[in-house]
């Protein structure tokens, strides 16, 4: 039965990447309503990301959706529980971008990265667990003598009390608690006999503070000059708790970043959720992590992707009808048709003349790189605009939409417009007649495709996604699925359930 692909569907439209070489992460248990990403942290600054990308480079061309970066009408909600990751509400300095949903989007043709703070109350609501302030108890004992000093020190805050001859242990503790409550910008205190309890509230009222588990990372020092003594010279706040499960809402129809800028969600190239290793005291110990996402729901118009439907066709870079001018070189690899042409000489170009039998969208198969050139595109002798292939720190194959054209004879010419030495990769020209339903391939009960999960290209995908498109292509025979020694060890050890075949 024909089916469609929808934007932001976990088992069809998300990928997972992680920090090499120390971390490892993979998607599992993906479905239309959720997923799990899990793996291993091996050092303090490890991270893993879940990514939505406009430029799909994975499926067979029959299932590979046409680039569509318009998310503006969609509202995403989901629920999330993290294990051994930096919590959603952590106020640690973000050494990686774990607090933010990062959105790569273009306004007036200029791309920027927008950082949307997910913990903002506009997006996050706690639905399990609760806030409890972290605290530390200090007990004073010994002989009280007038003129002695006792005190507590926290960050830049110091609270010192000089005892009178009439003081007792209890009155000294009460005086310190009163001082903390009167002057501290971060702490609250209670006195109970010889014990003072310090709460980390981040300056909020004790009963309603949302400081939670963040306080567990701070320490307090105690000091005394006479015969009085504290039970410990220093303690770390403990027992602070934060919510364990959150409901997140991302309204792409009205999204602003942490600087108050409106995110142009009608022209998005990439979206990333980031998870990072939780902070550990002392030497980092290897730890397993998991993020369980459930009740994933996307509503709104314009969610269905289009694919290249009946009547579409693709001209590979090695097609004899492609005319090259200048110094081009052919490379072989994981490209459309197995080849790609490259030049870094300004002024080099290619030309392709074709006859179309129907209305179509013309796409140029090319490549973003950190040394990309600017291209000048002309169709039928008229300018069809320019495209800048320079994106720092990236290397990704793309389909660039040139425009819509009718049936008849057409000629496309694409020229390296500089600067000299910049890279222009040409992979194919595609005439796409958009369709929303996927093609149906005949079943091949004795034939299948060998798969390899031991590469960055395939480990990024959920196993359910790989199984889906293998089955959708009609390959129903017994599958040869290579996992790889290292990845297989991690897969089994972390308990991933990996589906293959049908």
Secondary structure, DSSP 8 states (H G I E B T S, - for coil): -----BTT-HHHH-EEEE-TTT-EEEEEEEETTEEEEEEEE-STT-EEEEEEESS--SS-TTT--------TT-EEEEEEEEESB--TT--S--SSSTTEEEEEEEETTEEEEEEEETTSTTTEEEEES--B-EEEEEEEES---TT-EEEEEETTEEEEEE--TT--HHHHHHHHHHHHHHH-SSEEEEEETTEEEEEE-TTS-GGG---GGGGGG-EEEEEESSS-EES-SEEE-B--B--SEEEEEEETTS-B-TTS-B--TTSEEEEEEEEEB---SSS---EEEEEEEEEEEEESSS-B--EE-TT-EEEETT-TT-EEES--EEEESSSGGGEEEEE-STT-EEEEEEEESS-EEEEEEEEEBTTB-EEEEEETTEEEEEEE-B-TT--EEEEEEEEEE-SEEEEEEEEE-S-TT-BEEE-EEEEE-EESS------BTT----EE-SSHHHHTS-HHHHHHHHHHTTB-S---EE--HHHHHHHHHTT-------
